[in-house]
Amino acid sequence: MWKMDTALDIVGSYSPLLDDATRGLIDHFADGYRRRVLPRLSQLRRAVIHNDANRANLVVDDSATRLLSIIDFGDMVKGWLAVDPSIAATYAMLDRTAPLEAAAAVFAGYVEEMPLQPVEVDTVFDFICMRLCMSLCIGVHQCAQQPDNLYLGSDLGAVQRLLGELSEIEPAAATAKLFPG
């Protein structure tokens, strides 16, 4: 369900559960993904990726400045290499006053070890946005299925706010902020 290969199917299936304004945001990002990412998929490297580098799955040092380990390999898939740092960046952006700067820090650390190719750099903003769309759509669906499970909806407000903020940014401008060098 969380594999980026299925992103458009997932948001297509679950976005009807959302209000009109939020569904408009999902449609906006899905259209951009279709235009900017789908034509380039054959150019993107594939690898086995963790696919879920969120706050709960990262072990950091006491100062929270150095990643020590990644846990929970249950969502591991073969996917596009650029998706993995994009997912980590997505979660780093939640509830931040400067979300693109937080994501840029994630990418800076990532590319020190695994440089991204230019075509991959050009897709990461769309991958971030689609992961947020998936998170919102899947989260709303899961909350409807399990209304007593408060964990399922814990990030939905932050995800929706971030999608609204990102909808105001041109993808090329976002990419320039994510990769300032």
TINU-984979 format. One record per residue (C-alpha): residue number from 1; residue in three letters; x, y, z. Coordinates in pm, 1 decimal, decimal comma. Layout:
<recs>
REC   num   residu         px         py         pz
REC   NUM      ALA          X          Y          Z
...
</recs>
This chain:
<recs>
REC   num   residu         px         py         pz
REC     1      MET        0,0        0,0        0,0
REC     2      TRP      286,6      241,1       77,3
REC     3      LYS      487,9      166,1     -235,9
REC     4      MET      530,7      479,7     -449,0
REC     5      ASP      450,7      270,0     -756,2
REC     6      THR       90,5      262,9     -632,5
REC     7      ALA       64,1      629,4     -530,8
REC     8      LEU     -181,3      738,6     -798,3
REC     9      ASP     -403,5      434,8     -739,1
REC    10      ILE     -401,9      493,4     -362,8
REC    11      VAL     -493,1      861,2     -383,0
REC    12      GLY     -750,5      785,3     -651,2
REC    13      SER     -914,5      523,3     -431,6
REC    14      TYR     -916,5      712,4     -102,2
REC    15      SER     -935,5     1082,1     -193,0
REC    16      PRO    -1316,5     1064,0     -222,1
REC    17      LEU    -1315,1     1035,2      159,2
REC    18      LEU    -1175,6     1390,1      182,0
REC    19      ASP    -1353,8     1724,1      168,7
REC    20      ASP    -1356,1     1912,4     -162,7
REC    21      ALA    -1072,6     2152,4      -75,4
REC    22      THR     -841,3     1875,7       41,0
REC    23      ARG     -930,7     1661,8     -259,0
REC    24      GLY     -833,7     1961,0     -474,0
REC    25      LEU     -488,9     1961,4     -311,1
REC    26      ILE     -451,1     1588,9     -378,8
REC    27      ASP     -555,6     1639,7     -742,3
REC    28      HIS     -306,6     1926,2     -777,6
REC    29      PHE      -14,6     1710,4     -663,0
REC    30      ALA     -130,2     1402,5     -854,4
REC    31      ASP     -143,7     1607,7    -1175,9
REC    32      GLY      209,3     1736,9    -1116,6
REC    33      TYR      331,2     1384,8    -1047,5
REC    34      ARG      177,6     1263,0    -1373,9
REC    35      ARG      339,9     1545,4    -1572,1
REC    36      ARG      684,4     1560,4    -1412,1
REC    37      VAL      756,5     1213,0    -1275,0
REC    38      LEU      576,6      950,8    -1482,0
REC    39      PRO      761,0     1037,7    -1805,4
REC    40      ARG     1096,0     1000,9    -1622,7
REC    41      LEU     1040,7      675,9    -1434,2
REC    42      SER     1251,0      467,9    -1672,6
REC    43      GLN     1547,3      700,6    -1603,1
REC    44      LEU     1532,7      655,9    -1225,3
REC    45      ARG     1751,2      402,7    -1047,3
REC    46      ARG     1575,3      127,7     -853,6
REC    47      ALA     1698,0      -38,3     -536,8
REC    48      VAL     1576,1     -210,9     -224,9
REC    49      ILE     1466,3       80,1       -5,0
REC    50      HIS     1349,4      110,5      356,6
REC    51      ASN     1040,8      306,3      244,9
REC    52      ASP      942,2      433,0      591,4
REC    53      ALA     1212,6      652,1      747,3
REC    54      ASN      979,1      837,4      981,2
REC    55      ARG     1044,6      967,1     1332,8
REC    56      ALA      934,6      642,2     1495,7
REC    57      ASN     1176,6      437,1     1284,6
REC    58      LEU     1493,7      642,3     1336,9
REC    59      VAL     1730,2      600,4     1629,1
REC    60      VAL     1931,3      917,8     1693,0
REC    61      ASP     2198,0     1019,4     1942,9
REC    62      ASP     2111,1     1201,7     2266,1
REC    63      SER     2140,2     1540,4     2097,6
REC    64      ALA     1917,0     1425,2     1807,8
REC    65      THR     2180,3     1543,6     1560,7
REC    66      ARG     2320,5     1213,5     1439,6
REC    67      LEU     2136,0      914,6     1298,5
REC    68      LEU     2250,1      595,2     1467,9
REC    69      SER     2019,7      337,4     1316,7
REC    70      ILE     1702,1      272,9     1123,6
REC    71      ILE     1450,4       17,3     1251,9
REC    72      ASP     1127,9     -146,3     1127,2
REC    73      PHE     1192,9     -300,2      789,3
REC    74      GLY      833,5     -411,5      737,5
REC    75      ASP      769,5     -164,6      454,0
REC    76      MET     1091,9     -243,0      265,8
REC    77      VAL     1034,2     -267,8     -110,2
REC    78      LYS     1215,7     -249,7     -438,9
REC    79      GLY     1150,6      105,2     -549,4
REC    80      TRP     1305,2      417,6     -693,0
REC    81      LEU     1619,7      510,8     -502,9
REC    82      ALA     1520,6      877,7     -475,8
REC    83      VAL     1202,7      780,9     -290,4
REC    84      ASP     1390,0      676,4       24,5
REC    85      PRO     1547,5     1013,7      111,1
REC    86      SER     1227,5     1180,9       -7,7
REC    87      ILE     1028,1      988,9      252,7
REC    88      ALA     1278,7     1077,2      525,5
REC    89      ALA     1260,3     1441,5      416,5
REC    90      THR      880,6     1428,3      417,5
REC    91      TYR      868,0     1334,9      783,6
REC    92      ALA     1141,5     1584,7      873,6
REC    93      MET      920,0     1860,0      729,2
REC    94      LEU      614,2     1796,5      947,7
REC    95      ASP      535,2     2074,8     1193,9
REC    96      ARG      842,6     2278,3     1095,4
REC    97      THR      837,7     2652,9     1044,8
REC    98      ALA     1089,0     2609,7      760,0
REC    99      PRO      993,6     2270,9      611,0
REC   100      LEU     1203,8     2293,3      294,9
REC   101      GLU     1512,6     2379,1      496,4
REC   102      ALA     1454,0     2073,8      717,8
REC   103      ALA     1420,5     1857,5      407,5
REC   104      ALA     1733,2     2014,5      255,1
REC   105      ALA     1930,7     1903,0      560,8
REC   106      VAL     1811,6     1545,3      507,5
REC   107      PHE     1910,6     1552,6      141,1
REC   108      ALA     2249,6     1712,0      219,6
REC   109      GLY     2332,4     1425,7      453,0
REC   110      TYR     2199,3     1164,2      214,1
REC   111      VAL     2390,5     1279,3      -92,8
REC   112      GLU     2716,9     1279,1      103,7
REC   113      GLU     2687,6      900,9      106,1
REC   114      MET     2472,4      834,4     -202,9
REC   115      PRO     2473,8     1110,3     -464,6
REC   116      LEU     2151,0     1152,4     -657,3
REC   117      GLN     2151,9     1189,4    -1033,2
REC   118      PRO     2008,5     1512,9    -1178,9
REC   119      VAL     1688,2     1341,4    -1294,5
REC   120      GLU     1642,0     1204,9     -940,7
REC   121      VAL     1695,0     1550,1     -790,2
REC   122      ASP     1424,0     1679,1    -1021,2
REC   123      THR     1172,0     1423,3     -890,6
REC   124      VAL     1215,9     1444,5     -513,8
REC   125      PHE      974,3     1733,3     -455,1
REC   126      ASP      702,6     1537,4     -634,6
REC   127      PHE      789,7     1225,2     -435,5
REC   128      ILE      761,5     1425,2     -112,7
REC   129      CYS      424,0     1564,1     -215,1
REC   130      MET      290,8     1225,8     -324,9
REC   131      ARG      403,3     1062,9       -0,1
REC   132      LEU      211,3     1331,7      187,7
REC   133      CYS      -93,2     1271,1      -33,6
REC   134      MET      -67,9      897,7       29,7
REC   135      SER      -30,1      955,4      404,0
REC   136      LEU     -339,0     1172,3      415,8
REC   137      CYS     -553,9      943,6      201,1
REC   138      ILE     -444,7      621,2      370,0
REC   139      GLY     -473,6      782,3      712,6
REC   140      VAL     -829,4      900,2      653,6
REC   141      HIS     -921,3      556,9      520,4
REC   142      GLN     -764,2      380,2      819,4
REC   143      CYS     -931,1      619,3     1065,1
REC   144      ALA    -1267,5      536,9      908,6
REC   145      GLN    -1190,0      166,3      949,9
REC   146      GLN    -1060,2      200,5     1308,1
REC   147      PRO    -1208,6      517,9     1461,9
REC   148      ASP    -1084,7      429,4     1811,6
REC   149      ASN     -718,1      404,2     1704,2
REC   150      LEU     -593,2      757,6     1777,3
REC   151      TYR     -242,4      680,0     1645,8
REC   152      LEU     -373,6      648,5     1289,9
REC   153      GLY     -481,4     1011,6     1279,0
REC   154      SER     -200,7     1162,2     1484,1
REC   155      ASP      -18,4     1330,7     1193,7
REC   156      LEU     -312,0     1400,9      960,6
REC   157      GLY     -348,1     1767,1     1057,2
REC   158      ALA       23,3     1830,7     1011,8
REC   159      VAL       20,3     1649,3      677,2
REC   160      GLN     -275,0     1852,6      552,4
REC   161      ARG     -116,5     2181,8      662,6
REC   162      LEU      211,5     2092,2      492,8
REC   163      LEU       34,6     1999,7      169,9
REC   164      GLY     -132,1     2340,3      173,7
REC   165      GLU      202,4     2514,0      222,5
REC   166      LEU      372,9     2312,1      -50,1
REC   167      SER       92,9     2380,2     -298,2
REC   168      GLU      201,7     2746,0     -296,1
REC   169      ILE      557,1     2662,0     -409,5
REC   170      GLU      664,9     2603,8     -768,0
REC   171      PRO      841,8     2266,0     -800,5
REC   172      ALA     1155,0     2420,8     -954,9
REC   173      ALA     1179,9     2671,4     -668,1
REC   174      ALA     1133,1     2389,7     -415,4
REC   175      THR     1407,2     2185,3     -582,6
REC   176      ALA     1642,2     2484,5     -569,4
REC   177      LYS     1579,4     2511,8     -192,8
REC   178      LEU     1617,9     2137,7     -138,2
REC   179      PHE     1949,4     2129,3     -325,0
REC   180      PRO     2099,5     2477,7     -283,7
REC   181      GLY     2451,1     2383,3     -398,6
</recs>
